[in-house]
Amino acid sequence: MPLRLTTAGESHGPRLTAVLEGIPAGLRIDAEFVRRELARRQHGYGRGGRMKIERDEPIFEGGVRGGVTLGSPIAIGIANRDYAAWEKVMGPLATDPEAVSEKRLTRPRPGHADLAGGMKFGVSDLRDVLERASARESAARVAAGAVCKLLLAACGIEVKSGVLSIGSVVDRRSPRAFSSLERVREDSPLRAVDAALEKEMVAAVDTARSRGDTLGGSILVAARGVPAGLGSFASWDRKLDGRLGQALLSVPAVKAVEFGSAIAASLGPGSEAHDEIEAGPDGRLRRRTNRAGGLEAGVTNGEEVVVVLYMKPISTLARGLDSVDLETGRSARSAYERSDVTAVPACGVIAEAMAAFVLADALLETVGGDRMEDVRARLAAHRERVRAYPKRGA
């Protein structure tokens, strides 16, 4: 694939690093935009104390000169301010045995990577698992995704998200379309698609907090301006819905992904599931509806790409859940690490980043180009070919 993304770093280590490879030369980097994207990830009612400590700032360390990409791998660093309090525990080359002992984790949290990761790597201190499995890693992905968003924006493509539900408070009225996301206020408590539900959502978060519990929810993610023809039906691993599904399911706590109105479609007949085709006034082919979410057989069809993500409640509960202490083998309550009551709004920001990465990858796969001027020219030609299809009499 044209794009590759690698992240490194632990939750309480010195820093997080993202390395994004494959971005063409000549893309202007708006560092303030990247910083705002990182701030969006930290926003949201129900977040924990860590958000009061960190002030994520992107440090471009490679692949950019004078604010313009060079075509080489882009490296972005994000310092962990909390590392100052954790250096004796998380120092990469040296630690303090007494400090490590105080932070030792032996009571795995159900739903987290603790126990499965411990089984995989055979570690006795589950902090070795927790520190990498933490959602803190997603800050690096958001920084890289912001660069992908800048590339997409230069090609006329936008990606947005908004919260559809928190716990049992569900938005059942808003259309699953990009236009719904244009109503989302970034400074609102929960970035809800329907602002009228936010008061009820906030109350649900307060109730969960008072009970030492957590809440999940659902998020609408959509992209506008995506040309038809991205992805492929020819090979299973190139299908774009499969690639998007993998990327979005990699977002912490996301357990299900729905394209368009797939769930509703599965409950009814085919006559009410598919998007009938018609010719518009300009002769261009279009769909009357977008139940497929802009993807058919793994290929974009020119409609908005629309996805709904379902995020489980965070697995770190203040009141704990039944578990076992690995040192004693006896029943115990799961460990509590400083955490959020809910992070559904942040989940949407991370999902935008991952969707932008996959869409940028598919775009470059289709149009190619080592330089942004070539990408734009080839994309314009591609859009024109799609607009003129089919050429009658050819």
Secondary structure as UniProt FT lines:
FT   STRAND          4..8
FT   TURN            11..12
FT   STRAND          15..21
FT   HELIX           31..42
FT   TURN            45..46
FT   HELIX           50..53
FT   STRAND          59..62
FT   STRAND          64..65
FT   TURN            66..67
FT   STRAND          68..69
FT   STRAND          74..79
FT   HELIX           81..85
FT   HELIX           87..90
FT   HELIX           97..102
FT   TURN            110..111
FT   HELIX           114..121
FT   HELIX           127..133
FT   HELIX           135..137
FT   HELIX           138..154
FT   TURN            155..156
FT   STRAND          158..166
FT   TURN            167..168
FT   STRAND          169..170
FT   HELIX           178..181
FT   TURN            182..183
FT   TURN            186..187
FT   HELIX           195..197
FT   HELIX           198..210
FT   TURN            211..212
FT   STRAND          217..224
FT   TURN            228..229
FT   HELIX           236..238
FT   HELIX           240..249
FT   TURN            252..253
FT   STRAND          254..259
FT   TURN            260..261
FT   HELIX           262..266
FT   HELIX           270..272
FT   STRAND          277..279
FT   TURN            281..282
FT   STRAND          285..287
FT   TURN            291..294
FT   STRAND          295..296
FT   TURN            297..298
FT   STRAND          299..300
FT   STRAND          305..311
FT   TURN            318..319
FT   STRAND          322..324
FT   TURN            326..328
FT   STRAND          331..333
FT   HELIX           344..367
FT   HELIX           372..388
FT   TURN            392..393
//
